[in-house]
Amino acid sequence: MSKNNNNNNNKSVLRLKDYRVRSSDSLSKVVLLHNLKDDSGKFNPCKGGNRHTWFRRNVKSVAFMFVLTAFMFLLDSVMVSVFGSINFHGSSSTRNSDGREEDSVAHKERPTVEMYGRLLNLASSALVAEEFKQESLNFWEEPYQEASKWTPCADKRYPTSLGKPGENNGYIMVSANGGLNQQRVAICNAVAVASLLNATLVLPKFLYSNVWKDPSQFGDIYQEDYFMRMLKDDVHIVQELPLHLKSLDIEAIGSLITDADIVKEAKPIDYIHTVLPLLMKNKVVHFLGFGNRLGFDPFPPELQRLRCKCDFHALKFVPKIQEVGSLLIKRIRKFKYHAAERQLDKQLLGDFTPSISSKENYVERGSSRYLALHLRFEEDMAAYSQCDFGGGEHEKKELEAYREVHFPLLIERLKNSKPVSLAELRKLGKCPLTPEEAALVLAALGFKRGTYIYLAGSRIYGGSSRMHPFTNLYPNLVTKETLLTYNELAPFRNFSSQLAALDFIACATSDVFAMTDSGSQLSSLVSGFRTYYGDGHAPTLRPNKKRLAAIFSENSTIGWTTFEDRVRKMIEEGQRVRVRGSGRSIYRQPRCPECMCRL
């Protein structure tokens, strides 16, 4: 164990050293060029004899300069390669930090995959040119002041608030499926349904998944007492069923309700017609799965407010997660914090929120800002999309094999449907963004080469072969695995939802959050959290994959300036301050009267 601990410590040290090496590299080049300019001022190139005399006298200095410069470039390349190997190739272990077994064959070194070599070269040149210039466009800030006029208020009491029902129609049990973020949505939907049906909610359970192999339950992730106390005026919540109901065979009496029994995005009236009669007859119903089984509109405003109160106020991570989450943020920010305590940090980290003793100390130490990136390019995403990612015949066969094993229903559906060409899939925006495409978007937005980037998840399909184009443009890339030691991560191993909670914290508290798939539950919930608690200072970058596909389709001819302009317009349009539209998720877009107040 100590050996693994040392290895992980070395990884963190390597990343910090990498940044310093790059900084000293640039500085050395400037100093050397300055010295050469000073020496050249001592002779006149028009005087032939003096020229040869000067060259003989300074030949060692010139040779040393070229050797040192070459060494710096070589060291730069080596460090990028080492980092890629450390982060995405790892050791000979075949187990992820979340405990899932992986096929070691999938991690054999592959040649680097590049789909946009020309654009990568243009981006690299642009980043070099912009290195010492002041940022002309600032995507570190929210572009619209309107965002700061919306404030959190879902926890306030109003005369129209429903309050806890006087009568109790029975008990609602929920066993939620999916990962951390799907379960979070299921919990808050269950709170709303319990209030709607005048029922008592039994503290939700989490189904065990053969994919994630995570036995975590509610109390392993969220503070149970705080959850119940926060919602005590709105809905009855108990730890367990009363004894006289525990002995019942729920399925035998017809009170087991699966996802097949309720339509997706069901309306309140569906629950009143289908579930309420069962509840009143048997005094208990059990929702099994409960994935996306409650729509957003039409929906009573006070129940919408209750959903927001649950998601943004009642669900607090347990101290174990808060403490390590705080340590993770400290490492990312290199122990430099915000001058003022933010609501965002306090809600996520509680008593473990990083703070400083005085404003003077803040001025002295400064603030280390970072961008968090949720890069959805896992093997299941790539396989399900049916897209081509430039990896050749080997990649095509590998993804086909994965589909056959993991997505048999998709295979059957494809057999009975009209085939869609690879070009059409990409044109429609159906293909997940590759690390290469994500790096090009960041470069087009003007983020400098030295930007500190936290990568959420990090199980990237293709490993280092896919990440090389990204790390060549943005070498300061870190993950929870490189920032935390083996012992610090040990309590979370084999608990994927608890590990996902650390990613949630790192993404939500970042200076900028960038996503590559707006349909992802993590991206949706994080962006909603930042909208709710960000006070107009928590920008989120959402690419439009359909528009981006049209831009990338011109990769062989488009100029870099045109590429920049089109990408920036796309992102800026996604940052406009909008009130939640009908049918949109209130967890993702809480900016509405039911959830937030406008000043």
N, C-alpha and C positions, 0 to 999 in steps of 0.2 A: 504493500500500500504506500509506503514512504517513497518507493521508487516512482510510482504513478504521481504522487503528490509533487515530487521534484520536477517531473516532466511537465506537469501543468503549470507549475510556477515558472519554469523556463519559457513556456509558451508566452505567458504574459510579459515576461521580461523582454523576450524577442520582439514583441510588438512595439513596446516602448522604445527599445533600441532602434528598431527599424525607422521610427519617426525621427529620432534624433540623427540617425545616419543620413537620412534624406535632407534634413535641414542643414547639416554641416556640409553635405555634398554641394548644395546650391551656394552656401557661403564661401566654400573653398574656391569654387569656380570664379565667383565675383572678385575675391581677393587676388587670385592668380592673374586674372585679366587686368586688374588694377595695377599690380606690380609690373606686368609686362608693359603697360602703357607708360608707367613712370620711367622704366628703363629705356623704352624707345625714344623718350624725349631727350635722351642724352646723346643721340647721334643724329646726323642728317643723312637720310637715305640717298641723297644726290651725290654724296661724297663717297665714291667707290671704295677707296682705301680704308676709310674709317668704318665702313660697313663690315668689311671682312675682319677688321681688328675687333670690332664690337662682338661679332658672332663667335670668334675664337675665344674671347674673354668670357662670354656668357653661355657657351654651348652646354655646360653642365646644368645650368639653371633651366634652360629651355627643355633639355631632355627630361629633367626631373618633373617639370610642369606637365609634359605630355604623359609621362608614366603615371603620375599621381591622378591625373584626370581619367586615364583609362582604368586605373584601379577603382576609382569611385564609381564609374559606370558599371564595372564588373560586379562590385559589391552590391550595387543597387539591384541588379538583375538577380543575384544570388539570394538576396533577402526576400524578394518577391516570390521566388520559387520556393524558398524554405517555408514562407508563410502559407502559401497555397497548400504545400504538403502537410503542414501541421494542422491547419484548420479543416481541410476537406478530404484529406487522405488518412490522416491520423496514424495510429499505431496498428499493430496486427490484430487488435481486438475487433471482433465482429458484432459488438453490441453498442448501440447508441446510448447517449446519456439518458434517454427516456426508457431504456431497458429493452427495446425491441431488437430481436435478432435480425441480422442483415446477411445477405449473401456476399461472402468475401470476394467472389468473382466480380461483382458489380463495382468493386473498388480498385480493381487493377488499373494501373496507369494507362491512360488513353491519350492519344494525341489531342492537342488543343483544338477545340471546335470554334471556328469563326464564320459567321454568316455575313458580316458587314466589315470586311477588312479595310475597305477604302474609308468608310466613315470612322472607323477606329483610329486610323492614321490622322484624319482631319481633327478628331476630338483630342488626340494626344498633342498635336501641334497647338491647338487652341488653348489647352490647359497650360502649356508651357508659356505661351504668350501672355496669358492672364495672371500668371503666378504673382507678379509684383504690382499688378494694377488694382485699384480700388474697385470693389464690386459695383457694377452699374445697375444691376437688377438684384433686389434682395428678397429671395424666397425664404429667408429666415424669419420673415415677419408676415402677419396676416395683411393682405393687400387692401382690405376694406374695413374702415372704421366702424361700420355698422355692426360688425361681429361683436364688438365690445359692449354694445347696448343690450345684449341679451344676457341675463343672469340666472343662476339656478334658483328654483323656488318650488320644486315638486314636493318638498318636505313640509311646506307651510300648510296650516289648517285654514280652511275657508268655510263660510256659512253653508255652502252647498256640498261640503265633504260628506261622503256617505256614512263614514263611521262604522264601527263594528255592529253587525246585525244582532238584533235582540233575540231572534229565534235561530235555532240551528237545525238545518235539514239533514245533516249527516257529516261524514268524514270523507275527505278526498286524499287519496294516496297517489303519488307520482313516482315512477321509476324512469328517470330521464336517460336517454341514450346519447351517443356522440362524445365529443371531447369537452374541454373546459367551457368553451364559448357557446356551444349548442346547449349544454346543460344550464348555463347562466340564463339564456333566453327561456328555457323550459321552466326554470324556477319562477321567474317573474310572470310568465303567462299563467302558471298554476296559481299564484297569488291572486291574479285578476279573476280567474275562473271561480276560485273559492269565494271571493267577495260577491261575484255575480250570482252564485247559486246559494248564498247564505249558508255556506258550509265551513267546517273546520278543516284547516289544512294540516296534514301530518307532514313533518319535516321531510322534504324530498329525498329520495334515494337515487343513487347513480348506478346504472346497469354496467356490469363487467363486460368489456369488449375483448374478443379474441384477437383483435387487431392491435389495440393499445395495451392490453394486459395490465390495466391500472385498477387496483382495488380501492382507490380513494373514494371516500364518502363525503357528505356535506361538511361534517365537522373537521375533516382533514384539510379543507381548503378555505372555508368561510367560518366566521365567528358565529356560532349558533345562538348564543344568548343575545348578542347584539342584534342579530337578524330578527329575532322574536320580539325584542324590546322595541326596535324601531317601528315595527308594524303592528304593535299591540292595540293601537286605536283604530285600526282599519280591518283586521281580519283575525279570527281565532287561529292560533298555530300551536300544535302540541308535538312533543317528541315522538310519541308512539300512539297506536290505536288503543282504546280502552280494552280491558281484558275480555269483556263479553263479545267483542267483535274480532279479536285476534284468532279465535278458534274457528271462525267461518272459512269455508272454502270459497274464496272470492270468485273463482272461475265457475264453480258449480252453480252458484246462485245467479250467474249472469252479470256480475258487476265488474268483470275484467274488460277494459276498453282499450283496444290496440289502435295503432295508427290507421289500420284498415277500416275501423269503425267510424272514423271522423275524417271528413274531407280536409285537405290541406288548406290552410288559411281560413278555417271555419269562422263563421260569424257568431255573435252571442246568441242569436235566436236558435242556432243549431244546437247549442249546449242546453238551452232551455227545453227544446223539444225532445232531444235524444237522451241527455244525461240526467236532467233533473228528475224525471219520473223514476229512473232506476235508483237514484240517490234517496229519494223519499221512501221508496219501497224497501230497500235493503239497508239503508242508513250508512252505506259505504260504497264507493266506487274506486277502482284502481286504474289509473292511466299508465299504460305500458308503452314506453318509447317517447311519446308526446313531443315529437319533432315537428316544429312549425305547424302546430295544429290550432293556432289562434291567429286570425287576421288582425289588421290594424284599422280598417274602416269598412263600414260604419261601426263606431264603437263609442260607448258613453264617455264623455270627457273625464269624469271623475275616476273611471277605471283606467283610462289612459294615464292619468296623473299617478295612480297607484303603481302602474307598471314602471314609470320613471322613478318613483320613490324607491321601489325595490331595487332597480338596477344601479342607480347612481348614489343611493344613500344606505340601503339596508345590507347590501352584500360587501362585507369587508373581509379582506384576507386575514387568515390566522397570523399571530405574531411571528411564527417560524418563517412564513413566506415574507412577511413585511421586513423582518430583520435582514434576511439574505438579499431581498430586493433592494433595500437601502444600501447594503454593501456593494451590490452590483452597480447602482447609480453612482456611488462614490468612486468606484474604479473607472467607470466610463468618463466621468467628469474630472478624473485625476485629482479628486479631493478638493475641487473648487466648486462652490455652490452659488445659488441665486442669493441676492442680497435680501430679498423679502420672501417670506414663506408663502408658497403658492397653495391654493385650495386643492389643486390637482395632486400635488405631492402628499398633502396631509390626508386626503381621502384614501389614497392608495397605500401609504406607508405608516399612517397613524403616529404612534409615539417614536417611531424609528425614522421620522422625516429628518434628513440631513439639515443642519442649521449652522450658523456662524455666530460668534459672540458679539460682533459689532460691524457697523457699516464700514468703518475704517479698515477692518481686517479684510472685508470684501474687496475694497478698492486696491489693497495691497496684493491680494492673491489673485484677483481677477475671476473670470468665469470661463469654463471650458465647455463650449456648446457642441452638440452632436446631432446627427441625423439618424433616425431609426428607420430601417428598411425591412418591410415584410415581403420577402421574395418568394412567391408561390411557384416554385419550380421543382416540386418533389416528383418522384417517379409515378405516383398514382395520378397526379395532375397531368403530366405529360402523356401518359398512356391513355387516359380517358378522353383527352382532347382529340386524338387521332391525327394530330398535326405532325408535320415534318420539321425537325429542328436542325437539319444540316449535318447530322451525325452519320449519314451513309447507311449502307445495308445492315451493318451490325446493329445500329440503333433501332432501325425499323423492325427487325426480327425480335429484338429484346422487348420492345414496347408491345408488339403483337402478342408475344408469349405472356406478358404481364396481364394484358387485357383478358386473355383466355382463362387465366387462373382466377383473377380478382373481379372481373366484370362480365360474368356469363350472360346476364340479362342484356347488357349492352351489345354483346356479340349477337344474340338472338334478334334484337331490334334492328341491327345493321343488316342482317340477312333479309329482313322483310321490308326494307326501306330503300329509297332511291339513293345511290351513292353520291356523296358530295366531294368534289375535287379538293385536293390539298390547297390549291390556290384560293378556292372559294372559302374554305374554312378560315384561312388567314385573313382574307378580305372582310369577312363578317365579324372579325374580332374575337374568334373563338379560341385562339391559341394563347396559352399563358406566356407571359414575357420571359425571355431568357435572361440570365445575368448580364450577357453582352448588351441586350437591348436596354435593360435597366440602367447600366452604366452610361450608355449614350444619352439617355433622357436626362440623367443628372448633369452630365457635361453640358448639354444644350441649355440647361437652366442656369448655368454659371457657377455651380458648386466647384470649388477649387480642388486641386489634386490632394491637398493635405487635409481635406474634410474628414473628420472622425465619424465613422459609420458603424452603427450597431446592427448586426444582421440577426433578425429573429428567425427561429427555427433551425436553419443551417443544414438540413438534410437535402442538399441540392443534388438533383439528378445529374449524373455525370461527374460529380466531385470536382477535383481541381482542374480537369480538362475543360469544364464549363466555366469555372471561376477565373481562369487566367486572364481573359479579356477584361474582366471587371477589376481584378486586383492590379493589373498593369496600369489602369487609369486611376484607381482609388486604392492605394496600398494600405491605408489606415483603417482596416476592417477588423472588427472584433465580434465575438459571440460570448454568451454566458460561459461556454466551455473554456474559452481562452482567458477570461477575466477572473473566474473563480477557481479556486484550487480543487483538487480531487476531494479532499475532506469537506470542503464547504458545500460541494454538490452532492456528497454522499447521501444525506438524508432524503434527497429528492429522486435518487436513481430508482428506476422501475415505477415511477409515478409521473406519467407523462402530463397529466393535468396540472400537477404542482409545478412542473418545469415550465409548462405553458403560462402559468401565472407569473413567473419571473419575466418571461418575454412580454407579457401584457404590461407589466409595470415599466419595463425599459422602453417600450414603444410609447405608452401613454404619457410618460414624463419627459420625452425627448423634446428638443427645441423645434425639430421638424420631423413629421412622420410621413414617410413615403410608402405607398402600397403599389403592388403590381396587379392585384386582382381585387376590384371593389366588391366582388361577390363573396369574398372570404369573410367568415364570421369574426375572426380575430380583427381583421382590418375594419370591419363595420363597427364592432363594439368599441375598439380603441378610438376610432375617429369620432364616435358619438360621445365618448368620455371626454375627449379633448374639446369638443364643441361645448359641452355642458359646463366643464370646470375651467376651460382655458382662458376665460376673460378676454377673448379676442386676441390672445397672444400664443396660440398653439396651432400654427399652420399645418395643414394636411395636403399632400400632393396626390391627386387621383388621376392617373392617365386614362384616357378614353382609348381602349384597345382597338376599336374599329378605325378611329381617326389616325391612330399611331401606325396601324398596318398600312394605311394609304401613304403615309409619309415614308415609311421604311421601304415601300415598294419602289421608290425612286432612288434607292441607295446608290445605284451606279452612276447617277448623273447629278443629284441634288448638291448644291453648294452648302458649305457649313453655315453660312449666315442665314440662308433660307431655312435650313434645317432647324437652327436655333429659334428663329421667329415662329415657325409653325408649331414647334413643341411648346414654346412658352405661351402662345395664345391658347393652346389646348388646355394647359394646366391652369392658366388664369381663369378661364371660363368655369373650370371645375371648382374654383375657390370662391365664386360669387356667393354672397350671403342670401340664402333662400330659406323661406319658411317651409316646414315639412309639407310635402304634397300628399294628396289623398292616396292611401294604400301603401305609403312608404313606411319603413320601419322606424318606430319611435326610439328604438335603441341606437340606431345609426344617425337619425336626424331629429334630435330632441328640440330643435329650435321651433317651438310652437307654443301657443297659449296654455295647453294642457300640461306642459313640462317646464317651460322657462318663462321668465317675465321680461318684458321689454321696457327699458328705462325711457 
